[in-house]
Amino acid sequence: MERRKFLLGLGGAGLVLVGGGAWQTARWNAMMADATAPWQAAGQEFGDARLNALAYAILAPNPHNLQPWKVRLEGDDALTLFYNTQKSLPATDPLMRQLTIGLGAFLELLRMAAAARGSALRERLFPEGEPQPVLDDRPIARVQFVRAPGLAVSPLFAHVLKRRTVREQFRDEPVPQAELDELARTDLGAPQLRFAASSAPDRVAELKDLSQASWLIEHRTRASFQESVDVTRIGAREIAANPDGISLDGGMMEFGRITRLVTRAGMGTPGSFAHNASETFYSGLIATSRAFGWLVSADNSRRTQLASGAAWLRLHLAATRAGLAMHPLSQALQEFPEMRPEYERAHRLLNAPLPARVQGLFRFGYAAAPPPAPRWPMDAHIMRT
């Protein structure tokens, strides 16, 4: 399954617009526009420095596009960030490492956006303690906005609205090692993190093999794949109603939905057309990987996981600036029992013996940028008292 656009072997039939022609197409397009409206709202003036920054922060990358953040506005210049306890991935992220990384990306984008409007952030991370072994309702961070005219703005911020996770097949075009070396010079913002990347054929081959084996484990393990199925939104109507999770959109998907060729029940049933097509398609994505990069931390504390999310965002923005398509392949790093052999293999291949951790594995290449991912509007993440 491709995580944002699920292409099926429907041939020309998948291009048929059923039940309404151009009017129906316009309706689908309008629903998708509503689902991606937060990308257009970012940059507007909301009359509050916190809201101006939050409009960007909600666009941060995060696992399964669950958008696992809640915010409580406090006084005139502060906010508290919480993990939304309704957004979890117990099968594939049982220790909530990936969810914490997503919260770290949110905080980094909040910092960048605040700086762009002349505010610095005074932060207290985990003011009531690091939640272990899983996240809970304790705050992730308390943040105060402080006016700081002349504050330096990261040059990466200019690429925020162009950032895309490209879940597409990459062109048959090599990625120069010099491009990856430049990417590796990105300031990660934390001394306990390191990033490396390679387009060497042997290295790419071994990481393709790792990624493929890990994907098949996730896809063929009932609990882990069902978790993805449960948050899949099929077609524009479902996406507009719930602009989170894994979105399957486009003409082919609308045809598949209407004809019942694509259903959540089918996707979750081994041997079905939808289940087999999803496995074949995602395997095809992995096969077109032209280079790989990996983010490694010296430890695995919650603070380091937040820092990893910030570094992940910086790397993605740097890749966007360079014209590189970037797609995380997280399966080998998932901490559920069936994945253990590949998890250990990943850490051996990437020279990350305990207590170090591989916090991110990414494939790189060249491809056209897809539309932005659906997002809940900012107001949906603000807690009301």
N, C-alpha and C positions, 0 to 999 in steps of 0.2 A: 504494500500500500504506500503510495506517495502521499505525504502528510498534508498536502494542501490541494493537489489537483489529481484525482484518481482517474487515469486514462485507461479505458477498457478496450478490449478487442472487439468493438462493435462495428467497425468499418464505417461505411457511409451512412448506415442507419442511425448512428449516433449523432449525426449532424442534423437530423430532421428536427424541426421545431414543432412540437406536437400541441394541438389544441389552442390555437390563437395566433399563430404567425407572428408578424412584427409586433403586434400589441403585446403578446405574451412575452416576447423577447425584451421589450422595453420594461415590462413589469419586473422580470427577473433582474435586469440591470439596475433598476431603481432599488430593489431589495438589497442587492450587493453593495450599492452605493451607501445605503443606510448603515450597513454592517461595517463599512470601512470609513465612515464619517470622522471618527476620532483622528485619523491621520490628517484630515483637512483642518480640524479644529486646532491642532497644535500650532502655536505661533500667534493665535489670537490674544487679545487683551481681555482678561477676566476681572480686572480691577483688584486683584489680590496676587501678590508675588508667589504665594504657595500654589494657587490654582494655575497660574501661568506655567510653573514648572511641572506640576502634576499632569498637565495636558500632554507633555512629552513623556514623562516617566511611564505612563500606562502603555506606551508603545514598546517597552523593553521586551527582548526575547525571553521566553520562559517555556518550561517543558509542557508539551501537549497543548500549548496556548491556553493553559488554564487561567492565566492572569491571577495568581494566588495572593493578591494584596488587598488590604483594607487600610484606609487612612482615617484618622480622627483629627480634625482641625481643632487647635487649642489656642485660645486667646486671639491676638491679632497677627502673630508672627511665628507660630510653631505648629507642628503636627507630630503625630505618632503613627508609625507604620506597624501594622500587624499582619501576620499570616492569616489568610482566610481559611479557617479550619474545615470549610465545606469543600475545599479543593485539594484532593489528595490522590496519590497514585500508589496505593499500598502494595500492589503486585510488582511494579517495576522500580519504584523508588521508596522502598520500605523504610529507609532511614531518613528520607526527605532531604537528601543531599542535593538532588537536582532542583527541587523546589526552592531550597535556600539560595542556590546559585541564581535562580530567576529573581529572587528578592534582591540579591546583590546587584544585578543588572538594573533593576528598577531604581535603586539608590544612586547608582552611578549616573544614570540619565537624569535623575532629579538634580544632582550636583551640577552637571553640565548645563542644564536648562536654567537653573538659578543663576549660575555665573553669567550666562548670556544676557540676563536681565539685571546684572549688577548686584547680585546677592551671594554672599558666602553662607555655608551651612555649618552650624555648630551641632555636632552629632554625638549622641551617646548610644552606642550599640549594645543591645541586650541589657538594658538598664535593670532588669529584674532577673538577670542570669541567662546563660546560654541554655536553650531548651534541648534536652537530651533524654532519651535516645531519639525522640521525634519532636517535631515542632508542636507547639500548643498555643494557648491564647495569650501568653506573655508577649510584650512588645518586642519587635525586631529592632527598632530604633526610635529615639526621640530626636527631633530635628528642630532647630530654631533658625529662621532666616534673618540674616544680618546684612544690612546695606553695606556694600563695599564698592563704591565707584572706582572704575579703573581696573577692576579684577580681570585677570587674564582669562580668556575664553579658549577652551581647547579647539584647535583647528578641526578636530574630528566631528565637532558638533554640527558643522555645516552639512554633514552627510547623514544625519539621523533620519530624515524623512525619505531618503533613498535606500535605506538599509532593507534588505530582503533576505529571508532564509530561502535559498533556491533549491527546492525539491524537484529538480528537473534533471534530465540527462544532460551531461556536459558535452560541449562540442569536442570533436577529435582534434584538439589543439593543445600542444604542450604548454605547461606553465613554467616559465623560466625560473631557475633556481634563484636568480638575482631578485626576482619579485618576492619570493618567499623569504629571502634573507632580509629584504627591506621590511617586510611584515614583521619579522622576528625582532626588529629593532623598536617596535612599538613599546612605549612606556606602559608597563602593566600596572604601575601604581602600588606594587607591593613586593618587597624583597623576597618573600617566601615563595614566589611564583616564577616559573620559567616557561618559555614557549619555544618550540622548534618546529620546523617544517621541512619537508623534502619532496622533491619530484623525481628522485632517483628510481629507476625502474624496479630494482630489487626491493627497495623499501615500499614503494607503492604496491607491489604485488603482495607482499606479506601482510600489509594493512588492509588491502582488499579482501584477502582470505580471512583475516580476523573479523572484519566487518560483516562479510557474508555469512560466516558460521554463526556469529552472534545474532544476526537478523533472523536466521532460520530458527534458532532457539526461541527467540521472543515470539516469532510468528506461530510456532508449533507447540508452544506451551500455553495451555488453555487460559490460565489466569492472566498471564501477561498480555496476550493478544486481545482477550476480551476487554481488558481495561481500555485499550485503544478504541475498540468497537463501541464501547459504551459512551464515549465522548465524541464520536464521529457525527458530524452534521451533514446530511445528504441533501444537496440542492439548496437553492437560494432561499426558499421559504424557511427551512430549518436554520440556516445560517443567520438569517435576519432575526429570527426569534431567539436564538442563543448564539451570539457572536463570540464564541470561545471554542475550545476543543479543536478537533481535526476537521477542517472544512473540505468537502468534496463538491466542487462547483464546476460550472461550464455546461455547454450544450449536451455533451455526452452524458454527464452526470444527471441532467434533468431527464434525458431520455431513459437512462437506467432506472431512475426513481419511478417514473411514470409507468414503465413496463414491468417494474418489480424485478428487474435483473439485478439491481443493487439494493439490498436491504441490510440492516444491521444483523438480522437473523442469518442471512446468507453469508455475510462477511465472517461471522463467528462460527460457521459450520465447515469443518475440514472437508475438502473434496468438492465443495460447491464452486460454481463459476467465479463468484466474487472473491472467495477465499483464495483460490488458485491464481486469479488475475492479480490480486494484491501482492502475493508472494513474488510472482514473476516480475511485476513492475518495479518493486523496490529493489530486487536483485539487479535489475537493469540499471538503476541509478548508481548502485555501488560499482558496477562494472565500468561506468564511464568516469570514475574518479581519476583525475589527472595528477593530483598531489594530495598530501595529507599534512596536517599540523596537529600538534598535541600540546595541551596545557597541563603542567605538572606542578603540584604544590608540595612543600616540605612537610606539611602535616594536614590534618583533616578536621580542624576545629570549625565551629560554626562561623567564627570571624574569618577564617581562611576561605570558607565556602562563599561568604559574601564577597570577599576580595576577588575570588575566582570569577564570580558573576560580573564584577566591574571590569576585570581584565578581558573576559569574553566579549563584553560589549565593545571595549576599545579595539580589540582585534577585528571584530566584525565591521566596525566603522572604518578601520584602516584598510581592510580588504575591499570594502565598497569604494573607498577613495581610489584604490588601485585598479578598479574594474574587475576584481576577482569575485566570482560567485563562491559562496561559502555555505556549507550545509553540515550541521553536527550529526555525527553517527554515534549515538550514545549507548547503543545496545550493549557493547562489550563492557561498559562501565556500570551497568545496572547490578544492584546488589541483592539479587534473589537467588535461591539455591541452584536452580538449573543453569544459571549463567556462570557459576563459580569457575569452571575450567577456563572459559574465555576471559573472564575478569583477571584471573591470575596470569594468563598468557599476555594480555594487554600490558600489564604492569612489568612483565619480563621484557617484552619487546621494546618498551618505551623507557626502560631504565628507571623505574620508579619503585624501588623496594620499600617496604614498610619502614617508617611511618609515612613515607611519601604517598601521594595519590595522583592518579591521572584524573583531572577534573573535567577535561574536555578532549574529544577526538573529532576532527573536522576534515571533510573532503573539500578540495578546491578545484576550480576549473573555470570555464567560460560558458555563459549561457545568458539568454535574454532575461531581464528581470521580470518576475511575475508581479501581479497586483499586490497591494499590501494585505496583510493578514487581518481578518475581522477582529474587532475589539469592542468590548463593552464601553459605553460612554463614561467619561470621568465621574459623573455623579453616581454611577452605580457602585463605585469603589469607596465613596465617602460615607463614613458611619454617621448615622443620625442619632442624636441623644434625646 
